[in-house]
Amino acid sequence: MINKILSFIALLLGILAALKYFRIYDTASIIPYDIFLIGAGYLILMQIISYSMVHISNEGTTFMGKLIKTILAIPGIIYITNIFYPINTGFDLEIIIALFLFTEGLYGLH
């Protein structure tokens, strides 16, 4: 049940982040903080929770499971790192965070 709730939150964050990125709707009236920072932190937190739940229920994880969780958290890690140590990535992390949140939310609700 908690997975469905977390996935629904990720889906909503992904939609709100995409709306702000494409300048369709300003999310400052709903969430007064940076939606992309919240989304980046949520991506990282969701992967840690997912990794912990799989590790506890299966008494261990495979290398592929660890690799997938790490890859899904990379946009959030880079975004948060970019705040403290500016990095020129050459691409827009905000839309990637929105897409990762949206697809993670859809995948968790199936």
C-alpha positions in Angstrom: 0.0 0.0 0.0 2.8 2.4 0.8 4.3 1.7 -2.6 1.1 2.9 -4.3 1.1 6.1 -2.2 4.7 6.9 -3.0 4.2 6.2 -6.7 1.1 8.4 -6.8 3.2 11.2 -5.2 5.9 10.7 -7.7 3.4 10.8 -10.5 2.0 14.1 -9.3 5.4 15.6 -8.8 6.4 14.5 -12.3 3.3 16.2 -13.8 3.8 19.4 -11.8 7.5 19.5 -12.7 6.7 19.1 -16.4 4.1 21.8 -16.3 6.6 24.2 -14.7 9.3 23.2 -17.2 7.2 23.9 -20.2 5.8 27.1 -18.6 2.2 25.9 -18.8 1.5 26.4 -15.1 3.6 28.0 -12.4 3.6 25.6 -9.4 4.6 28.3 -6.9 1.0 28.7 -5.9 0.8 25.0 -5.0 4.3 24.4 -3.7 6.2 27.5 -2.7 9.6 25.7 -3.0 11.7 24.6 -6.0 9.7 21.7 -7.4 12.8 20.3 -9.2 14.7 20.2 -5.9 11.9 18.4 -4.2 11.6 16.0 -7.2 15.4 15.4 -7.1 15.3 14.6 -3.4 12.2 12.5 -3.9 13.9 10.5 -6.6 16.8 9.7 -4.4 14.6 8.9 -1.4 12.3 6.7 -3.4 15.2 4.6 -4.7 16.7 4.2 -1.2 13.3 3.1 0.2 12.8 0.8 -2.7 16.2 -0.7 -2.3 15.6 -1.2 1.4 12.2 -2.9 0.9 13.6 -5.3 -1.7 16.6 -6.0 0.5 14.5 -6.8 3.5 11.9 -8.8 1.8 14.3 -10.9 -0.4 17.1 -11.0 2.1 19.5 -9.4 -0.4 19.6 -7.8 -3.8 21.2 -8.7 -7.1 23.8 -6.6 -8.8 21.3 -5.6 -11.5 18.9 -4.5 -8.8 21.5 -2.3 -7.3 22.6 -0.9 -10.7 19.0 0.0 -11.7 18.3 1.8 -8.4 21.6 3.7 -8.8 20.8 4.7 -12.4 17.4 5.9 -11.5 18.8 8.1 -8.7 21.6 9.7 -10.8 19.5 12.7 -12.1 18.6 13.6 -8.6 22.1 13.2 -7.3 23.5 15.4 -10.2 20.8 18.0 -9.6 21.5 18.3 -5.9 25.3 18.3 -6.5 24.9 21.0 -9.1 23.4 23.3 -6.5 26.5 23.1 -4.3 29.2 22.6 -7.0 28.0 24.0 -10.3 28.5 21.5 -13.1 28.0 22.2 -16.8 26.1 19.1 -17.9 25.2 20.2 -21.4 21.6 19.1 -21.1 18.6 20.1 -19.0 18.2 18.0 -15.9 14.8 19.4 -15.0 12.9 17.6 -17.8 14.8 14.4 -17.1 13.8 14.6 -13.4 10.2 15.2 -14.4 10.2 12.2 -16.8 11.9 9.9 -14.3 9.3 10.9 -11.6 6.4 10.4 -14.0 7.6 7.0 -15.3 8.5 5.9 -11.7 5.0 6.8 -10.6 3.4 5.0 -13.5 5.5 1.9 -13.0 4.7 1.8 -9.3 1.0 2.0 -9.9 0.8 -0.9 -12.3 
